[in-house]
Amino acid sequence: MAEELRVQVAREHYDFRSYAAKPRFCSYWHQVDEVLAFRPETLLLIGGGDGLVAGILRQACPALSITTFDFDAALSPDIIGDIRSIGETVRQQYDCILCCQVLEHVEFRFFGPILAQLAVIAPHVVLSIPCQCRTFGFSLDLPKLHIGKKWYPEKRRMEFAFDGQHYWEAGTKGHSKRAVETLLRERFVIKNSYHVPEKPWHLFYILERRDG
């Protein structure tokens, strides 16, 4: 790629107390749970972040071979590369890819081409992206009938411009959920999709590669 990625994340960004707050931890739980549900032997983890998810997966499933991929050498990934051309860097086949809160860090025009490359690398993908879509939820604790919290996205903007980290988020102008899912369905079957109740800004897609 001639154009370098503009996103740079300082190491301090991943400070535990400020970054790994309880709602994000709930999102981590879904990442781990969805990966383990596929019972993979090999996993490509794209975007290592603070390293907690990889650590939990290694603890939960010692037999799972995890390869980490990131463009930031400071995070010490196993493979250093550009997500926009991941197919040129990653030649090995994996049982599953975990790619959460990553693809919004590149322009939306690369979303479809990246998905095409991921579909070559693995038959199953656990993906999450930020979403500005309105959501609503509640919990009901029987038999005490305690009504739990109502959940809404942390923020909502119809327009979106590069903010130093994200180029786009689902649910904003030009990046609707329909547009996102149209591109997903070109390469994958969407087996499930949902917002994390405690962090509804995180929209998960559980994907299976289309045959043919």
C-alpha positions, 0 to 999 in steps of 0.5 A: 500500500502506497498510502500509510495508515494514519492511525497511531495508538500510544501504549498508554491508551491501553492502560487497564483502568481507563481502557478495560472498563467493565463494559469492554470486559463484557465485550471481551467475554463475547469474543472469547465465547464466540471463538471457543464455540467454533472449537478451532485448533488455529486462530488468527487474532487481528488487532491485539490491543491490550492483549487480554483476549489472547491471554484469556483464550490461551488460559481457557484453551491451551491447545489453541494455536493463536497467531496475532496480527497488527500493523503496530510493531510496538504491540509485538504481534506475531505478524506485522502487516497492513490489514488492507493487504492482509492476504499478501502477508498471511499465507497460512490457513486458519480455522477462525479469525477474530477481528474486533474493533479493527476495521473502522480504523481504515477507510470504508472503501477497503471494507469489502476487499478486506472481507474478501481476503479474510474469506480466503484465510479462514472459514469462520470469522468473529467480527465486531465493529462500532455501531451508532444504531439505536438499541434498547434492552432490559433485564428481568430477574425472576422471581423477584421481578427486578427490572434491570438497566436500560441500555443505549449506545454510548453516542450517536452521530449521523455524520462521521468524519475521521476522528484520529482513530475511526474513519467510519462507524456503522449506522452513520451516513454512507455506512449503514448497517444495510451497507455493511451487511450487504458487503458481509453477505458477498463473502459470508453467511451471517450466522448471528449478529447482536449488540453487546448489552453492556456495551451496545456500541459494539456490534458483533457478527458471527460469520461463516464463509460462503461455499463457492 
